[in-house]
Every structure is written in C-alpha cells, then in structure tokens.
Amino acid sequence: MLTIKDVSTWLNIKPSTLYLWASQGKIPCRRIRGLVRFEPEAIQEWLNAFGVAPGTRLPALSHHDNRDLDQAH
C-alpha cells in the first residue's frame, strides 16, 4: 500500500490535491483507521484509463484565453 506522499511523488501533484480527490472519490483509495492508502495496481489502472504513463507530467491548464464564451462556436 502506498501513502499520500508516495502517490503525490509518483504523480507529481500536491498531497493536498490527493486528499481532495480521495475525499471526492476521484482516485481509488482505501481508508485504514483514518489513513488514506493506495494500491499501486489500482492507481496504475486508474492512470491507464486516462492514457497517461506513470511519471508523465500532465499539461498545465492555460488561463490566458480571454475569449468570451459567447463568441466560441
């Protein structure tokens, strides 16, 4: 079983993001006596569902597009 720290390093995301995803059911995890733990196989399957290889950085979201949504077609 992997810890929050293990998975945050693996996915290159903040531990706080993992806690949020776990609380929202967005990432497969188990709660053991109040601790969040991850099964490596479950995380790998979850990643495979997105077509993302482990250790691959996801592209950053761009907030620079100032087009009005009403103008988008």
WOPEKA-V824989 format. One record per residue. RES is the residue in one small letter. SS is DSSP state (alpha for helix, beta for strand, coil for the rest). PHI is phi in radians with two decimals (NA if undefined). Layout:
BEGIN
res ss phi
RES SS PHI
RES SS PHI
END
This chain:
BEGIN
res ss phi
m coil NA
l beta -1.76
t coil -1.59
i alpha -0.97
k alpha -1.07
d alpha -1.02
v alpha -1.28
s alpha -1.15
t alpha -1.18
w alpha -1.01
l alpha -1.59
n coil 1.03
i coil -2.30
k coil -1.23
p alpha -0.97
s alpha -1.09
t alpha -1.15
l alpha -1.11
y alpha -1.02
l alpha -1.10
w alpha -1.05
a alpha -1.11
s alpha -1.17
q alpha -1.62
g coil 1.28
k coil -1.49
i coil -2.39
p coil -1.19
c coil -2.69
r beta -2.22
r beta -1.89
i beta -2.10
r coil 0.87
g coil 1.52
l beta -1.73
v beta -1.59
r beta -2.31
f beta -2.22
e coil -1.58
p alpha -0.95
e alpha -1.13
a alpha -1.16
i alpha -1.16
q alpha -1.10
e alpha -1.10
w alpha -1.07
l alpha -1.11
n alpha -1.04
a alpha -1.12
f alpha -1.69
g coil 1.27
v coil -1.96
a coil -1.37
p coil -1.03
g coil 1.46
t coil -1.44
r coil -1.41
l coil -1.35
p coil -1.11
a coil -1.24
l coil -1.33
s coil -1.71
h coil -1.94
h coil -1.63
d coil -1.46
n coil -1.74
r coil -1.12
d coil -1.26
l alpha -1.07
d alpha -1.18
q alpha -1.52
a coil -1.28
h coil -1.94
END
